[in-house]
Amino acid sequence: MKLPGPFSITRVVETEGPSFAPDFLLPDAVPDAFAQTDASRDPRFYDAASNKLVMGFYALIIRTERNVILVDTCVGNDKERPMRPDWHRRNGSFLTDLAASGCPAESVTHVLCTHLHVDHVGWNTRLIGGRWVPTFPNAKYLMARTEVDHWQEVRRRDANVNHGSWDDSVQPILDAGLAVIVDSDYEIEPGIHLMPAPGHTPGNVILCLDDGKQRAYLVGDTIHHPVQIERPQWSSRFCADPQLAATTRIAFIERVAESGAWVLPAHFPRPTAVQITGDAGGFGFTTPQT
Ligand SMILES: [Zn+2]
């Protein structure tokens, strides 16, 4: 699916649908509080029948004249995720769907994981002959230094951190020499650079795009669900530092509101891209005309 914004941005979906109860993902979204939000009345974003937030798991692909940049690599196939039955030993069509969208694995020049959680690193690797090998053999895998340092340290204490995804989806990239460890404001090419957004994880980054005509921000899990635009103080249960995540989210939303920039998070269901409206008195968003 083509998304609005600078350069050319497309979305390739791994899964999409009702995912988590509001107050499971967002502990502050207790039933009374959630019921007062616009998102709770929008069937694109909330499935009332199952009481679950609708979420997508997808990669975003940016094409420029020079590069093909793949942002966030979902859950992946064949991974051992016994604690998450829907992620355990998946056998999905993501890679063929990616190729069908005009982006064969060999064409990818950069992979960016906005952070190193299990659902953002999965397709970094695939299982071939019993070994985890890089899925994108010609790509530089960009990882923020703060993020790598943090999870490397945690991994030393806990082999199962992030459902074991360090060992099957990050370490093999480091071992293959394809990781490029960068500062949190790294520039990939003119008009495309990272911006630090700590809180969800210590080294979480946003990818900023500006082609001189339009701007977009690929924010990863800085904003998980559309309801957090109305309620930017609500952080997720997966945030390492919920307070800092909220501070980062609020500052970002205040900065881009009314700017016309497109905001493309990692889990917003279709239509995925939004433009934030409003001010500190109350934020909202508009979606693309279809
Ligand atoms: Zn995520």
Residues whose N, C-alpha, C, O or C-beta is under 5 A from the ligand:
A	BS01	ZN	D119 D221
